[in-house]
């Protein structure tokens, strides 16, 4: 990641990361 805090990323960006890298996001309830 380019020094970005995941909290500052948009949902779209997060889903792109998940799709590309198979990252599992655990959202805080």
Secondary structure, 3 states (H helix, E strand, C coil): CCCCCHHHCCHHHHHHHHHHHCCCCCCCC
